[in-house]
């Protein structure tokens, strides 16, 4: 009897070593045609799709020669396909048109003879019609040449997470930060920090707008403190949605297992509370404190027109999600999903991020919750049944197939090869799998890094703590590429002029396998995204007391609508403020043909 009790004690103590509870693996089965109670389609308040009102974001950076000024600006989805741009440089004595013909092939320009101090503006034109000019961008040439290769925004402390949104309605992105950068994982028993998280907002010019304490009831960890920045009510300015627990009390291990939890929405300019609603409740079905405290916030257009706030609780056991609408200063719940109410039951398929996009072509967003996809009305669309995936990617991996695919990288040991697999985003039907037994695939990525193969390469790696260090690299069709270096999965960026994606290694930006295209990136990477200038991406890092925004000064080869107007790409950026970091990808194929 004593031996049995000892064995049970050791078994239960070992459960947190792996996030996935072995007892929940009985739910790892494929569901492609779920049976559930019918729910009506969602009808939000918007009569047409609410979109971010983005400006041109004219940006000046040093050119690679160290003398010239590189200018870039946004191409918008509302622009005519044949639109061109004129560039003007204004000094104290002159207002000069710099280009001979309208620029139509790119949305960038290099001023090879810049003035010491000048202001630039761009004027869009279509035929003989001239459209409103961009806001002017002032350039001090001496400061540009001798300064750092980034734009700095002073902040208090060291930032742990970052969200972006247009807080003031001027058409440009501002910043919402969470400090400090300490983090306790719910699965690490007995560890804690005494810090209390604070959310703060900064305009893009560096002016601090407000700050908001999350209080003692929210433990300092990424799974306790999700927040999302977006214009949820369609007023032209972004709000901040977050989880709070104002009356939670910590136990002797500094863990919070009680207290009232809320979904709160703050005004992006003032930090004033607009509305609140109950957060998804605690329930024993979620498991222990590790599994209780897995929270997420996302955004989805579940009616095709109105942005909804998506909140979720549970990853490794029971999974719960709700959709909320913010309208006229009130939060209204649109639907609730409980995986235990599906037939068959859906458990243990959650990931560390969610992403939304229209996968079935009905004009409404579905929501990818790890290894399962929720339909726009809050019912299960499909479940891959591979167990908890540490990484998921929704995008057009294989452009030769219709629609999008999902790359799944599963933490669960899998002898059938589905530890790394690709499924059809609309149906969940398996497209391919790695065909190799896996133990704990902890990371993955889909990016075009090798132009010799059509589509995005897929790569993943095992977590060493599970006793295996294998890496996998495949084509978009699942063919393993042997005798080729497998890159790291984190921090991929479109930086230079081609459509192959680069990765960040230390301070270098590297084109696979090992070509340095830029250097000098410093700090902890918080976000990668198309924030300013043309479609190529910026890198935002954190150092003590500062955000640093790095952008390319390399000439472009073509022009593309800003990636931020792609719904899937924007959804990834909303999610970047929480969970594990993932590089954003659009709904369409973006790579070499």
Secondary structure by P-SEA (a helix, b strand, c coil): caaaaaaaaaaaaacccccccccccccccccccccccccccccccccccccccccccbbbbbcccccbbbbbbbbcccccccbbbbbbbbcccccccccccccccccccccccccccbbbbbbbbccccccccccbbbbcaaaaaacccbbbbbbcccccbbbbcccccccbbbbbbbcccbbbbcccccccccbbbbbbbbccccccccccccccccccccccbbbbbcccccccbbbbbbcccccccccccccccccccccccccccccccccccccccccccccccccccccccccccccccbbbbbbbcccccbbbbbbbbbcccbbbbccccccccccccccccccccccccccccccbbbbbccccccccccccccccccccccccccccccccccbbbbbbbbcccccccccccccccccccccccccccccccccccccccccccccbbbbbccccccccbbbbbbcccccccccccccccccccccccccbbbbbcccccccccccccccccccccccccccccccbbbbbbbcccbbbbbbbccccccccccccccaaaaaaaaacccccbbbbbcccccccc
